[in-house]
Amino acid sequence: MPLAGLRVIDLGIITAGAASSQVLADFGAEVIKVESTTYTDPFRSWSQVAGAGSIDPDASPAFNAVNRGKLGVAINLKTDEGRAAFLRLVAQADLVVENFRRGVLERLGVGFEQLKAANPRIVLLSLSSQGSTGPERDYISFGSTLEAIGGLMSVTGYGPDLPMWTGNNVNYPDQLVSIVAPGLALAALRLRDRTNEAVHVDHSQREAVTSLLGHEIVRASRDDLPSGSDSNRHPRHAPHGVYRTAGEDDWLALSVRSDDEWSGLCEVLGLDAVARDPRFATADARAHNRAELDDLVGGACASRAKDALARELQAAGVPAAPVQRPDEVLDDPQLASLGFYQTVPGDSLIQRGFIARLSRTPAQVRRRAPRLGEHTDDVLALPAASQPGIAGVRFPDQVGQ
């Protein structure tokens, strides 16, 4: 596998940290997840996503989704013995991943300077909220607040009166960071190999969110009015949006950008009279009369099944897709043909696939997410940790299993 031989110490929690290191595990890295017997990854029990608040710390869908392929150890970094054991692991590692609040690592005695002392070639990937400098470096953040302060919420939603965020089940900033961060880690590792020196990567999640709004930054620098949010509408194209179809809660998304697509839509929906209506004869006219057009298109879609209608529209050259729920995505034939869905050895759960495919060295899910401290004995028996004094850390509040 492409990252075989890479050892990662994972202090990441929730999505941003844990999912970033999970990508590395998928491509062959040995990822050692470090939790404490007194502080576990909150995803183990996060009620809104953990299976209706199950008390089983191993049952959380969210935890299992972003921690597969990892080894799990329980080390309490607040004790001298636990900290010493952790630094011995760092001494034989390539990368440490963390997404704590700024200052937490330093207070625990495992900041970048301490990591460098243990391993002069270590790479530390910090997925901070606001960055390591500036007046707001210590701000507490979650996906919702990052979408707000990063500017993303100003251009989403159903109008300026009600900005919207992506919600607990998505937390878009976390998902974004977990895709970008592995590439940053590999870039830092390449630099480390060239210079033989430690590297600290500070990836500000706030900057990641704002970077999505590059065009809005340019507009603002020219004193242009901001784009704002306008529901599912497009400023120039119509019809453009999501339309209810037959079924209890079924919808179709479509976008018509040209006269040819407009003709194809009218043909499939049987809107011959509408196609000849001068109010909709040009793209500008359709955009100007979008309210009436949305009513007509919505009425024609209401009696049609979303999947069949999407296929007909695609065949006619119209960009269209059914709005799929998770259970429908699970049965999606396109994703099945790509081999997207994966099963975990020893587990019946079906999980998402990989973010990319390598032709000669594909990714692989090698093990389920670890139980709390499941591999403590095995990991602490690695050469780096098999040193005098290691037995002295094996106490419930220091190193657990």
N, C-alpha and C positions, 0 to 999 in steps of 0.2 A: 504494500500500500504506500502511497506517496509520502506520508508523514511518519512512516515506521521509524522508530528510533528516537523520535521527539518526545521528551517527557515534559508534561505540563502539570503544574500545581494549581489547582482550581479553587480559589476562594470566592468565586462568583456565586451570586444568589439571584433568585427570581429569574427574569428572562435575560436581561442585558448581559449579565456576567455568565450565567450557566449555559445559555444557548450559544454564546460565542465559543466557549471551550468545547461544547458538544460537536460543533462543526469540525473542529480539529480531531476529535475522537473518531468521527465518521470516516475521516480520511487516514486513519491509522495511528495517530498520536496516542501515547499512553497518558491518559488524563486522570489525575488523582484528586478527587473532590475532598476538600477538607472542611468538615463541620465540627461542631463541638457537642458534647453531651448536654451542655447547658444552653447552646444556641444553634439551632438547626436552620437550614435554608427555609425561609418563610413559606416557600412554595409547597413545602410538605403539608402545610395545614391552612393554606390561604382559602378561606371559606367560599369566596365567590367563584373559584375555579377548581376547588379540590373535591369535587364529587359531593356537593351539598354538605360540605364541612365534615367529612369523615374524620374520625379520631385516629384512624390508622395512618401513621406517618409515611407509609409506603404506598398508599392508595391514590394519592393525588395525581390526576391526569396531567396537570401542569408540570409537576416535578418529574414525572416519568418521561414527558415529552422532551425536556431540555437537559436531561442528565443521563440518557442512555449511553452505553459504551464506556462508562467511567468506573474506576475503582473508588471506593469510599472509605475514608478513614475519619476517626473522631479524635481530634486533638484540641485541647483547650489552650488557646494562645494567651490566656490571661495568667497562666502559671509559668514559672521559670522552666519547669521540666517540659511542659508542652511546647513552649517557644523554642527550646533547644532542639526538641525532636523535629519541629517544623523546619528549622534552619538547616538541620542535617539533610532533610529531604531536598531543600532548595540547593544545597551544595552539589547535588547530582542531577539537577533539573535544567531545562533550557528556558522555560517560560513560566511566569506566575501571572494569573489573571485575577483581577479583583474589581468590584464595583461598589465598595463601601463609600460612605461619606468621607470627604477629605479630612485627613488627620487621624482617622481610625487606625490605619496601619502603624503610624508613628507612635500613637499611644500604646499600641500593643507591643511595640519594640520590634516590629518587622517591616519598617519602612524601607525605601529604596536603598538608603545607606547601609542598613543592616543586611539587606539581601545581597548587596554588592560585596560586603565583607565576607559573607558566607560563600559567594560564588561570583568572582569578578567578571564572568561572562553571562550573567543572568539577564533576561529581558523581563521587564515588568510592564504588563498591559493594564493600565488603569482606565476604567470606563467611568469617568467622573460625571457628575451632573452638570456642573457649571465650568469645569476646568480648575486648574490648580492655582490660578492667580485671580486677582480682581476682587471687587467689593462684595460679590455674591458667591464667592467660591464655597461657602459653607451652607448654602441654601439646601434644604431638604426637597427632594423632587421625586415625583412618580410620573408615569406617562402622561397623565392628565395635565399636570402643571408644566411639563416640558412642552407639550403641544401649545399651551397658552403663552408661555413666556418666549418660546421660540418663534412665534408668529404664525404657526400653522393653523391654529384655530380661527384666525381672522379670515381665512379664505375657505373655510369649510362650513357646512351647515345649510340651513334653509333660509338664509338671509341675515342681514347685519344685526337683527334684534335677538338672535339666538345662536351664538357661536356653539359649535359642537365638537366634542372630542371622540376618539374612536372607541372608547369604552373599555371596561375591565377585561373583556374577553379578547381584546386585540392589543391595546397599548402600543400603538404604532411606533413611537420612538424606540422602545425596547427592541422591537422586531428589526427595525432599521439598523440599530447599532450591532445587533448580533450577526448581521450579514456583512457589515463593513469591517468589524473588528478583527475577524480572522485574517483578512488581507493585510491589515496594519501589523498584526503579530508576525506574519511571514516576512513582511518588509523589514521589520526591526530585527528579526533573526538573521536575515541576509546581511544587514549592516553589521550586526554583531560578529558574524563570521568573517567579514572583511577587515574589521578593525580589532577584533579580539577584545572588545570592551563591552561592558554592560550598557543597556539601552533602556530608558524609561519612556514609554508611549503614554501620553495623556490624551485620551480621546474624549472630548467634551460632548456629552449627549445633546446639550443645548445647541452647540455649533452644528452638530449633525442634522438636527431638525431645521435650523435656520438655513442650512445649505440647500435644502429642498426648495427654498423660495428665492433662488438666485435671480430669476427674472423680476420678482417683486422688489428685490434690493436695488436692481438697476433702475426700475421705474421710480422708486422712492428717491434715488440719488438725482433724478432729473426733475424732481418735484411733480411727477405725474400723480394722478389720483390712484389709490390702490385698487386692485381688481375687486376685492371684496368677495363675498359668497353669494351665489344665486341658485341655490338648490342644485338640481341636476342639469340645469340649463347650460347651453353653450352660447357665448356672446354672438356668434355668427351663424351657427348651424341649427337647423330645426327640420324635422323633429329630432330631439336629442334628450334622452332621459330614460326613465324606468316606467313601464306601463303594466298595469294589472292584467293578468290573463286568467283563463278558467282555472278553478281550483281555490282552495280555502285561503291560501296566502302565497299565490304564485305570481311571479313578475318576469318581465322581459326587458332587458336593456338594449337600446339601439341608438345608432347615430347615423344621421343622413347628412352627408357633406357635399354631395354633387347632384346635378340634375339626373344623371344615370341612376344613382342610388334612390333618388326620389321616385323615379319611374318604376324601379324594381319593387319598392315598398308598396306603391299603389297597386301594382299588379298582384302581388301576393295577398294583400289585404282586401282586394276587390273594391278599391276606392277609385273607380274610373271617373266618376263625376268630380271628385276632389282633385284628381290629376289635371282636369281641364279647368278648374276654378282659377280665375286670374289672381285671386288673393294669394295663391301658392305657386304661381308660375315660375318664379325665380327664387334663388337662395335668399336674397334680401327681402323679398315679399314674404317668404315663409318665416324668416326670423321676426319680421315686423308683426306677423299675425300668429305667433307661436301659441298663444292661449287657445284660440279657436282650433288650431291644428292639433294641439295636444288632446283636446276633447274628441276630435274625429278619430285620431289614431288610437286613443285609448278605448273608444267604443268598439273599434274594429278588432282590437286585440282581446277584448274581454271574454269572448266566447271560444278563443283558441287555446290549445294546450301549448305551454311555453316551449317545451323541447322540440316538438314538431314544427312549431312556427319559427323557431330560431334556425332550424335546418333549412326550411324553405327560403327564409330571407338570406341566409348565407349562400345558398345555391343561386339566388338572384343577384348576388354581389352586394348585399346590404350588411354592414357590420351589425351583428345582433348576437345576443347570448342570453340564455336563461339565468335568472338569479338562483343560484343553488344553495341549499342548506347543507350543513356538514354531512348529514346522512346521504344526500344526493352526490356530493363530491366524492364520498367514499366509493360510490358505484360508477364514477365517471369513466367511460371507456377510453378516453384519451389519456388520462392519467394512468390507467391500468396498462395501456400499451407502452407507455414510457417507463413502466416499472417503478412508478413513484412510491407507491405504498410499500412499507417494510414491516416485517414482523421481527420481534426480538427473540433471540434464543431463550427457550424456557418460559415464554410469556405468550399468551393468546392475543394480547392487544395488538391492534394495527396502528402504526404510527406513520407520520409524514416521512417522505423520502428525503433526498439530498438536494442541496441548493445548486449542484452542478454535476456534470458527468465527465469523467476522464476516460478516454477511449481505451487506454491500456491498463490503468490502475483505478478501477471504480471504487467508490466508497462502499463501506460495509458496516452494518450494525452488528457488533460482536458480542454485546451483552446488554442486559436490561439495566435500568438505573439502579444504583447501589442502595441497599438497606443502610440505615445509619451505622457507620463504623464497621461495615461488613468486612472490609479487607484490611483492617488495621494491622493485624498480626502479619499478614503477607507483605504489606508495604513497608512496615517498620523493620522487616527482616531483610530488606534490600541492602546491598553493600554500603550505601551511604548512611544508613541508620543503624547498622550492626556495629556499634561502637560501645565501649565501656560506658555504663551509666544508663543505657537505654531501658534496661529493666526497671529502673527507678521511676520512670514516668508512667507506669501502668497502674494508674489509680482512676477511679470513676470520673473525677473532676479534672483530670489532666489528659489522659489518653484513654479512650473507651472503644468498645467494639460491640 
